[in-house]
Every structure is written in structure tokens, then in C-alpha cells.
């Protein structure tokens, strides 16, 4: 028995002598103890948690080289690899994890929406559920501050910039012709379907060095990576019909949408001042193929086709029989992108877009045929150097071939056009100094083969998190854009137009509420000027134009205070003047409203199985030139007002009835005035108010989703 006891004591002694004590203390960078941190040896069950003093101690039988790991929420994981005998009386300071949800976010001039957005100001599905938006991106974005509602145009006008100063990208690749063409004073629509996109980033200024050829704004659309289910969508509308289908084969999927629009019923129900010989008709189709590759890579191939046709005689005060305008447009767009992962924390994106846009335009007896072929190739590399530094570098190439044939029975035929190739490179770094302070610093360079000009565009953004829910941001950037096609087709002796942005932003986010206040100043240089009423081959062109824009934007969104209710309010103040185009003096352009207000409300009524919404848009009067007064752009229209309502009723889990009325009160809005060429007997130039093509738009649609997922609440996800 004594021998047995002796043998057991020897074993215990050997075991005790083989144990190593791992000990130390864990604090934050200020020396405050971190309680409850997880401390362990990697690959073993040996470990413990820190006590109220931040101290830890445990024993292990492991020997030799080991890895000690320490982790705690909101802090970067600490690890140390060394001989286990050295893990004694350690003093470890954890760094804050700058990627947590409560960390600072660089956001000056940017609204984000999507799965990866820390703060969502506008959701992708808001595009199709906002009253008055009519399923168009532009209509929904015009409820955000910084935009101006130019109802007779339909495109995005941002912070005093012309519509051509905003560029649109799909998966990082440019869309050269995002809008369908239309006659004067009849708003256009975007070509892209909102149902194909999961995220929106709308930058009203100060945007990343990755994007160029945009003076005022960029709109980034990210397509859906993987569809949730196979389904068929059928829609019947008062103005057309649509059909869509999604198929999934393992790691591959294909979505196809086709639609046909005919406005004849609408134009008959709500006649306007135009005489329609052929109503607006449009046929469109989209498809997107997705395939998940090895190493989590994603290949996307997107293609779209659209065709539109119309023939109308528009009222003209100087033409007793009006002005006849005919249009046939065909647009083909192809976009392919691949995103993959490389070694050493590099991600790689490459993409290519091809566009062919062909328009046959009839102007009374004249004919104009435009054909534009464009391409964009891009390669981008991103690397997370560590938890605090991220690098983004890349290069891209833009190509445009534009040709115009003008046919006139009196003066004969003329041909115009140009080829423009632009090579751009960019480098940008995100630096997170802490959870409270971050910076984005970038530089973009471009060379235009047509203009024979090189440009450099520095960009910088700073953000400081002042409290748990609030942060301040500053941004500065310089931006260049080549003159548009209307100038380059006649003259190529230009410099790139340019502007600089300075932005100061405050954002407060708490419990499904967001407040944004942003002030900005923009200075324009080298804008194009010409000396005729319209751009002509004989016009004298120069880069002597200039201007400025300054203002204040306020945004408030709340989907918490009122049960089942989501609402937002936007206000913009804009002070801007320009001397460009054929202006005779510096003045506020006629597309600018000094004050813009939008109110959007959505309320879900469970008992009625309905979502009811309304939006109200207000814009102060816009400038126009009244020849009966002295001066240039010397008068103002009355203010713009429109109340829009919509109602979505869930017939069943897969069938929805949707009704929308724009400008439900039929407010007589005025976009401007057209004046006679000759004075009347009283020595006055008579005028005609230019009003929207119709006082209101009434839309009814029936949407039917056929899928195996019958439990999905289609209405709340409409």
C-alpha cells in the first residue's frame, strides 16, 4: 500500500511540475481594465476570462511555441506567438475595432442603402414604394435633399449642377445612356429596373477618387448577387404589361424581365396640349446571369435592350400648326463584371460595359440620326492591410464614338462626330485612427486623347465620431468632366470643365432614426460658352464659363416613433449662379429652385392588408427671361406643388393590387414661359405657359408572383 501511495505522489508531482501558469492583465489604450475578455491558447481548451480588474491566470500543460489569443467585443483580437513559458505577468492593451457598427463612418455627401450600409437613408425598395416615384430611381432620389425636381426633364439635377453632371454606374461600371430620350417638356425615365438591385449609393458631392467624369454627383447601383428563390412575376398595368422569371441551378442563376408600355389609354383619359399622332410606345428587356466561382468569386453578366417610338405635334406660340417631333430610339447595353479574392487579403474587380444608342429624330421636315458607341473597361484592386488601413487602386479606360447625320431638304446633308478615349487611374486609402477618427485620401489622374489634356484630382474626407450616436464629417475634392456631345460634335478645341467641392456634414443616428445636416460650397471653372441661341457648327466656343453653388441640406427619417409608419422629410436651400452656355451675364439657371421640400409617409395597415403612402413635393419658383422686362433670367415662375398618393393591397400572399396617383389635386404647375417673336399692338411680347404634359398621372397595376414560397409577405417586401 505504501508503494502505491508513493507511486501516486510521484505522478502528481510530475504533473504539477509540467504545468505552466499563464497570467497577465488586459486593459484598453487608456489603461482601464477590460472585464470578461476571453483569454486562451489557440488549438487547446486551456483558457479563462478576465476578472473585474482585467486580470487573468490559468495553467496549461502545453510546451514550446504556442499562440495566446485575447478577444473582446468591439476590440481587435490580440494574439502573441512565443514560448509558453514567456506568457507570464503580461500587460496587454487591446485596440478598438474600427469596423464595428458603432464606429465612425466616412459619409460626407453620401447616402447609402444596402446590406453592407451602416446607415440606411434610402432603401432600394423605396424606389417602388414611394408615392410619385412611379418605379423610377430618379423619382425616389428626388425626395432626398440636394436634388431639384425639374418636372419637365425627369433627370437628376444635384446641388446646382446640370443633369449631365451626374453619372450612373452599375456594379462599378458606367452606364453611358441611362435615360430614354423624349421631346422637350416631357420628362424622361431611367432605363434600369429597380428590382435587379440590392443597394444604392447616391453621392451628392465629394465622392471617391474611383469615380470620374462627373462634376456634381454619382449614383452607384449594385445588382443582386444571388436570388433567393425561383419565381415568375406577372404584371398588368393601365399603361402596359410585364413578365419576369428567375431560375437557379446550384451556383448559377438567370433572371429575365420583359415589358411593354403604351401610353395611348393614359393620353386619351388625360389629354394635354399636345397632338399625338403616335402615342409613346416602349419595349424593353433585361437579363442578368450570375455564377458563383471558386474562392467565392462572383461573375455577373447583365444585358438590356430598349426600343421607344413616338410622334407628336407640340404647341408653339410662334407656329400656328405647332411643332412636329418624331423619335425612334434603340438602345443596347451590356455589362459584365467579376469580383474575386486573391492572396494576402487582396480583392479584385474587373468589368466591361458596351453601349450602342441609336436615335432617329424628325424635326418638322428635317431629320437627325445619332449613333453612339461607348465602352468602359475597369480593373480595381482592394487590400485590407490591417484592421485600420485599407487600400483601393485601379485603372480604367473610356471610349466613345459619336456620329450625327443632319438631313435638311434646303441646305443638304451634314455629318458630325468625334472619337474620345480617356485613360484614368486612381489610388485611395482609408485610415481608421480609432473608432472615432477616420480619413479617406485619394488621387485620380486622367488623360483625354481628344482634348490632349491631363488632369489630377485630389480627394480627401475626414470623419469624427463626437458621441455614441453623432458624428461630423468634412470632404474636399476636385472633379473634371469633358464637355458633352452637343459641343464635341461641332468643336474639340476645349479643356475639361472642372469644379471643386467643400462639404461639412453632421449625422445623428439612434433607434431607427436618422438626422443629416450638410453644408457645401462648389466652385465651377472652364465651363463651355457659345454665342448663338443653340449649339451650331458656326458657333464660337470657349471655356470662359464659371459659376458657384452653395447651400444647406437637411434630412430626417423615422420609422420608430409611429407604429407601422415610416416617414422622411427633406429640405434644401440652394444659392447658385453661372455664366455658361449662351448666357449674357452670370445668373441663376432656369433649372434651379432656391428652396426644395419633400415629405414622404408610408403606413402599413395590417387589418386592411394594405400599405398606404403619400408624398408632397414643393419647390420655389424658377427663373426665366421675360422679354417685357429689362435683364436676363429676370422673372420667376410660381412655386411647384404636387401631392402624390399610392395604395398597395395584398389580395393574397402572392398577388398585389397597386394604385398610384401623381399630383392628385391637379395643381397647375408652370415650368416656364414661351414668348412670341413679335410684339403685339401694345408693344408686348405675348407668352404661353409651359406646363407639365398632364396635370396628373393615374396608374393601376396588378402584380402576381408565382413561386413555391407562399409564406413570404410580399406587401411588406414590395
TAZI-V723549 format. One record per residue. RES is the residue in one small letter. D_CENTER is the distance of its C-alpha to the mean C-alpha in Angstrom with 1 decimal. Layout:
res | d_center
RES | D_CENTER
RES | D_CENTER
This chain:
res | d_center
x | 83.6
x | 83.6
x | 82.4
x | 79.5
x | 78.5
x | 78.7
x | 76.5
x | 73.8
x | 73.9
x | 73.5
x | 70.4
x | 68.8
x | 69.6
x | 68.1
x | 64.9
x | 64.7
x | 65.2
x | 62.4
x | 59.8
x | 57.4
x | 55.9
x | 52.2
x | 51.6
x | 49.5
x | 47.2
x | 43.4
x | 41.8
x | 38.5
x | 38.2
x | 40.1
x | 43.0
x | 42.4
x | 43.5
x | 41.0
x | 42.5
x | 42.0
x | 40.5
x | 41.2
x | 43.6
x | 44.9
x | 46.1
x | 43.7
x | 45.2
x | 47.8
x | 48.5
x | 49.7
x | 47.7
x | 47.4
x | 45.3
x | 45.7
x | 47.8
x | 47.5
x | 48.3
x | 45.8
x | 48.7
x | 49.1
x | 52.1
x | 52.9
x | 55.2
x | 54.6
x | 56.9
x | 54.5
x | 55.7
x | 54.5
x | 50.9
x | 48.4
x | 44.8
x | 44.4
x | 41.0
x | 40.0
x | 36.8
x | 35.6
x | 32.4
x | 30.0
x | 32.0
x | 31.8
x | 34.5
x | 37.6
x | 39.9
x | 43.1
x | 45.1
x | 48.8
x | 52.3
x | 52.4
x | 55.3
x | 53.2
x | 51.0
x | 53.2
x | 52.6
x | 49.0
x | 46.9
x | 43.2
x | 40.3
x | 37.0
x | 33.7
x | 30.8
x | 28.1
x | 24.9
x | 22.8
x | 23.8
x | 21.7
x | 23.6
x | 22.9
x | 21.1
x | 17.3
x | 15.8
x | 13.2
x | 14.0
x | 11.4
x | 8.6
x | 7.6
x | 7.5
x | 8.7
x | 10.9
x | 14.4
x | 14.2
x | 12.6
x | 15.5
x | 14.3
x | 12.4
x | 11.6
x | 10.0
x | 10.9
x | 9.8
x | 13.2
x | 12.9
x | 11.7
x | 15.2
x | 17.2
x | 16.4
x | 19.3
x | 18.8
x | 15.4
x | 17.5
x | 15.2
x | 12.7
x | 8.9
x | 9.9
x | 12.7
x | 11.1
x | 8.6
x | 11.8
x | 13.3
x | 11.5
x | 13.5
x | 13.0
x | 12.5
x | 15.7
x | 16.8
x | 18.5
x | 20.0
x | 21.9
x | 19.0
x | 16.1
x | 13.3
x | 10.9
x | 13.2
x | 12.1
x | 14.9
x | 17.6
x | 16.0
x | 16.7
x | 14.3
x | 15.1
x | 13.7
x | 10.0
x | 9.2
x | 7.2
x | 8.0
x | 9.3
x | 10.9
x | 10.8
x | 12.6
x | 12.0
x | 12.3
x | 14.9
x | 15.6
x | 12.7
x | 14.8
x | 18.4
x | 21.0
x | 22.9
x | 25.9
x | 26.0
x | 25.2
x | 23.8
x | 20.0
x | 18.1
x | 15.8
x | 12.9
x | 14.6
x | 12.5
x | 13.7
x | 11.7
x | 14.6
x | 14.0
x | 10.9
x | 11.4
x | 8.3
x | 4.6
x | 3.6
x | 3.1
x | 6.3
x | 9.0
x | 11.4
x | 13.4
x | 11.0
x | 12.6
x | 15.5
x | 14.2
x | 12.2
x | 14.3
x | 15.3
x | 13.0
x | 14.9
x | 12.5
x | 8.8
x | 6.2
x | 2.9
x | 3.9
x | 5.7
x | 8.9
x | 12.0
x | 14.8
x | 17.4
x | 20.5
x | 21.2
x | 23.3
x | 26.0
x | 27.5
x | 27.2
x | 27.5
x | 25.6
x | 27.4
x | 26.4
x | 28.7
x | 27.4
x | 29.2
x | 27.5
x | 27.4
x | 27.2
x | 25.1
x | 26.0
x | 24.2
x | 25.8
x | 24.9
x | 27.6
x | 27.9
x | 30.6
x | 30.7
x | 28.0
x | 26.8
x | 25.0
x | 24.2
x | 22.2
x | 23.0
x | 22.0
x | 23.9
x | 23.9
x | 26.1
x | 25.7
x | 28.6
x | 28.5
x | 32.3
x | 33.0
x | 30.5
x | 31.9
x | 35.4
x | 34.7
x | 32.9
x | 34.5
x | 33.2
x | 34.8
x | 33.9
x | 36.3
x | 34.7
x | 36.7
x | 34.2
x | 31.5
x | 27.9
x | 27.8
x | 25.0
x | 25.2
x | 22.4
x | 22.1
x | 19.8
x | 20.8
x | 19.6
x | 22.2
x | 21.8
x | 24.5
x | 25.0
x | 27.1
x | 29.5
x | 28.6
x | 25.5
x | 23.8
x | 21.4
x | 21.6
x | 19.3
x | 20.2
x | 18.0
x | 19.7
x | 19.2
x | 21.8
x | 21.9
x | 24.9
x | 25.3
x | 28.6
x | 29.9
x | 32.8
x | 33.2
x | 35.5
x | 33.8
x | 36.0
x | 36.9
x | 39.4
x | 41.0
x | 41.4
x | 43.7
x | 42.5
x | 38.8
x | 36.4
x | 35.8
x | 32.5
x | 32.0
x | 29.0
x | 28.7
x | 25.5
x | 24.9
x | 21.8
x | 21.7
x | 18.8
x | 19.4
x | 17.2
x | 18.9
x | 18.0
x | 20.2
x | 19.7
x | 23.0
x | 24.9
x | 27.7
x | 30.5
x | 30.5
x | 27.1
x | 25.2
x | 22.2
x | 21.6
x | 18.9
x | 19.7
x | 18.3
x | 19.2
x | 17.9
x | 20.4
x | 20.1
x | 23.0
x | 22.7
x | 26.0
x | 26.9
x | 30.4
x | 30.6
x | 33.8
x | 34.5
x | 37.9
x | 40.2
x | 37.9
x | 35.5
x | 32.5
x | 31.3
x | 28.0
x | 27.1
x | 24.2
x | 24.0
x | 21.2
x | 20.5
x | 18.4
x | 19.9
x | 18.6
x | 20.3
x | 19.1
x | 21.3
x | 20.7
x | 23.6
x | 24.4
x | 27.5
x | 28.4
x | 27.0
x | 26.2
x | 25.1
x | 22.3
x | 22.1
x | 19.4
x | 20.9
x | 20.5
x | 21.1
x | 19.8
x | 21.4
x | 20.2
x | 22.8
x | 23.1
x | 26.3
x | 26.6
x | 29.7
x | 30.8
x | 34.2
x | 35.6
x | 38.6
x | 40.9
x | 44.4
x | 45.9
x | 44.5
x | 43.8
x | 40.9
x | 38.6
x | 36.1
x | 33.3
x | 30.6
x | 29.4
x | 28.2
x | 25.6
x | 25.0
x | 22.9
x | 23.3
x | 21.1
x | 21.6
x | 19.9
x | 21.2
x | 19.8
x | 21.4
x | 20.5
x | 23.7
x | 24.4
x | 27.7
x | 28.0
x | 26.2
x | 26.0
x | 25.2
x | 22.6
x | 21.4
x | 19.0
x | 20.9
x | 19.9
x | 21.3
x | 20.1
x | 22.7
x | 22.7
x | 25.6
x | 25.6
x | 28.6
x | 28.8
x | 28.8
x | 30.7
x | 28.7
x | 27.3
x | 24.9
x | 24.0
x | 20.9
x | 21.5
x | 18.7
x | 19.6
x | 18.3
x | 20.8
x | 20.7
x | 23.8
x | 24.3
x | 27.0
x | 27.8
x | 27.1
x | 24.3
x | 23.3
x | 22.0
x | 21.7
x | 19.3
x | 19.8
x | 18.0
x | 19.3
x | 18.2
x | 19.4
x | 17.5
x | 19.1
x | 18.5
x | 21.2
x | 22.5
x | 21.3
x | 23.4
x | 25.5
x | 27.0
x | 27.3
x | 29.1
x | 31.9
x | 31.9
x | 30.7
x | 32.4
x | 29.3
x | 27.6
x | 23.9
x | 22.4
x | 21.2
x | 20.0
x | 20.1
x | 18.0
x | 19.7
x | 18.0
x | 19.8
x | 18.3
x | 20.0
x | 18.7
x | 21.1
x | 20.5
x | 23.5
x | 24.3
x | 21.3
x | 20.9
x | 18.4
x | 19.1
x | 17.1
x | 18.9
x | 17.6
x | 19.6
x | 18.8
x | 20.8
x | 19.9
x | 22.7
x | 22.6
x | 25.3
x | 26.6
x | 25.0
x | 26.7
x | 29.7
x | 32.1
x | 35.3
x | 35.4
x | 34.0
x | 31.7
x | 30.8
x | 34.0
x | 35.6
x | 38.2
x | 35.8
x | 36.1
x | 32.9
x | 32.1
x | 29.5
x | 31.1
x | 28.3
x | 26.8
x | 25.1
x | 23.5
x | 21.0
x | 21.4
x | 20.6
x | 19.9
x | 17.2
x | 18.2
x | 16.5
x | 18.6
x | 18.0
x | 21.0
x | 21.8
x | 25.1
x | 27.5
x | 28.2
x | 29.1
x | 26.8
x | 24.7
x | 21.1
x | 20.2
x | 18.0
x | 18.9
x | 17.1
x | 19.0
x | 18.4
x | 21.2
x | 20.9
x | 23.7
x | 23.4
x | 25.8
x | 25.9
x | 28.6
x | 27.2
x | 27.7
x | 31.2
x | 31.1
x | 34.7
x | 33.6
x | 30.7
x | 29.2
x | 26.2
x | 24.4
x | 24.9
x | 21.2
x | 21.1
x | 22.0
x | 23.3
x | 22.6
x | 19.8
x | 20.1
x | 18.5
x | 20.1
x | 19.0
x | 21.5
x | 21.9
x | 25.3
x | 26.6
x | 30.4
x | 31.9
x | 35.3
x | 33.8
x | 31.4
x | 28.8
x | 25.5
x | 25.8
x | 23.1
x | 22.9
x | 20.7
x | 22.1
x | 20.6
x | 22.6
x | 22.4
x | 25.4
x | 27.2
x | 26.0
x | 28.4
x | 30.5
x | 33.7
x | 36.8
x | 39.7
x | 42.2
x | 41.3
x | 41.4
x | 38.3
x | 34.8
x | 31.9
x | 34.6
x | 33.8
x | 31.2
x | 30.3
x | 30.6
x | 27.7
x | 25.2
x | 25.5
x | 24.3
x | 24.9
x | 23.3
x | 24.6
x | 24.0
x | 26.1
x | 25.8
x | 29.1
x | 29.8
x | 32.8
x | 33.0
x | 30.8
x | 29.5
x | 29.8
x | 27.8
x | 28.6
x | 25.8
x | 26.6
x | 24.4
x | 25.7
x | 23.7
x | 25.7
x | 28.4
x | 30.8
x | 30.7
x | 30.2
x | 31.2
x | 28.3
x | 29.0
x | 26.5
x | 29.2
x | 32.8
x | 34.5
x | 38.0
x | 41.1
x | 42.3
x | 45.8
x | 47.2
x | 49.2
x | 52.7
x | 51.6
x | 49.8
x | 46.3
x | 43.4
x | 42.5
x | 38.9
x | 36.8
x | 33.8
x | 30.6
x | 29.2
x | 26.5
x | 27.8
x | 28.7
x | 29.1
x | 27.5
x | 25.8
x | 27.4
x | 25.9
x | 27.6
x | 26.5
x | 28.2
x | 26.3
x | 28.4
x | 27.3
x | 30.2
x | 30.2
x | 32.6
x | 30.6
x | 32.2
x | 31.6
x | 27.8
x | 27.0
x | 24.9
x | 24.6
x | 23.0
x | 20.6
x | 20.0
